[in-house]
Amino acid sequence: MLFNELVIVFDNLSKTSKRLELTEILSNFFKKLKCEEIGFITLLCMGKIFPASEGKELGMASNLMIDAIALASGSEKNEVKKQWNIYGDIGETAKKCMSKKKQVSLIIKELSIKELKEVLYKLPEISGKGSSDLKLKLVSKLLSMTDSLGAMYLTRIMIGSMRTGVGQGVIRDALAKAFNAKPEDVERAYNLCADYSIVASKVCSNPELIINPKIILFSPINMMLFLKAQSVKEAFERVGRPARIEVKYDGMRAQIHKKDNEIQIFTRNLDNVSNQFPDAIQLVKECVTANTIIFECEIVGFSPKTNKPLAFQFLSKRIKRKYEIETAIKEIPIKMFCFDLLLLDDKNYLDEKFIDRHEALKKSINENNNIMLAKGIITKEDSEAEKLFNEGIKEQEGVMFKSLIAPYSPGARVGHGVKLKSHMKELDLVITEAYYGKGRRKDWFGSFTLSCYDTENDKYLTIGKLGTGFSDEQLKEMNELVKKSIISKDDEKVILSPNIVVEVEYEEIQKSPTYSSGYALRFPRLVRIRYDKKPDEASNLFMIDELK
Ligand code: AMP
């Protein structure tokens, strides 16, 4: 298939925001595709290049893109920058510059999807001396193999700012419709591998394949999520009595896949962080007795000096670190607190009761000081639960209440477990705009628009502005993250693709016409940047309606 055929579909998608129409366009398109190409094309339609589990990023900075547009269109770099300032959107800039291209005859050969995939998958592998030049050459060649509209979409794909409005729900329904499958079956298959490129290839080649989907080792399972409770009583009401109550550790959720000596670690975002945590891998090698297993744990950073748990911010440095891993291990050693089992020796445990999953997990681990089961009790008494909660909030975040009889439901925020935290006035929100500072700080982003997720429409709705609570280091980090997500800009602010999730504390939620969610947060302040959360996992409108 040629890239330009896909561009026509992108363009049709961009003309509507109605879910049914988006689904119709895509399902008609999917029917025409070959099963070997549908996987990658599905990712592109969602504005992605790699499935999250591969842990790859294109890392295409706006500056490199500007250079590539200049090279491909034969324009001066300053001219491209000027256009960017006028249009405020780098995709539009590419379109404009390419349409004015001086050497009109330069489309040597039309870009195919296969070639596009080859180049996009090669880019992150390029490193070392001369790598920027090589990347620049490859990207500008791609741009010159398509027309100006193609260049616009190509640019948006590469800087991660495709806005086709196609979320997971639309993909699920379009695949189901195209291949006569049930949307629930498509969704279940997705939750077991968390990768729509795999699901699309399977359902295309044989829709029966997704009816009883199997767990695939080393392809992460979408994690089960927990609801919030406000009190011990409410928590018991949700999960039933007796329940298992466990300390809620403040770390990184990890899903560990092991087959013999091969071990991989996935975050809640399904990123593969195995390279960053060789110490965790070693612990699993030494202490987990099962040959084949998938289990979940919380990885917590500890101070090497005091042996006390460190706040998540410290551990998050390890998640991002790509080099000098050995030093990082010494600076922030970890412990693993295990709490759920998904697969053991080729037996799928998802439909087993939690109490049985927990028992089997316990038998599979030789616990020691560094890897152990999450501390917990089974009780039906409020008083015992309160006691553990008080212990839980002293050193960690609170407690989890878990139903003893519930299955593991991948990808679902069901009430099989609930969390009870100390201060409940927190939300996870997405940064969708950043404002330039004033005076001396005019080159620096100092305040940020917060948005919640509108699950129904796969949109982000504004709910407040965040300008306080930052340490210098956090502000620097935010600035770096913002720069990577810019879609368009004006004199006052930049619009961002929704990538950055932050945990925010606030005083109150009020109704307000100022923001598109219809609510405004009073006095929001930053608690931390949530690298471990996907934007569509941010607090949603429904949760905010409930809190109000
Ligand atoms: P939150 O991040 O506030 O949505 O809370 C849910 C998270 O708590 C999970 O994704 C885990 O990372 C974390 N967690 C910490 N301790 C436990 C535990 N004992 N059981 C389950 N999840 C836990």
Boltz pocket constraint, residues with backbone or C-beta under 6 A from the ligand:
constraints:
  - pocket:
      binder: B
      contacts: [[A, 224], [A, 226], [A, 246], [A, 247], [A, 248], [A, 249], [A, 250], [A, 251], [A, 252], [A, 253], [A, 254], [A, 268], [A, 297], [A, 298], [A, 339], [A, 374], [A, 375], [A, 400], [A, 419]]
      max_distance: 6.0
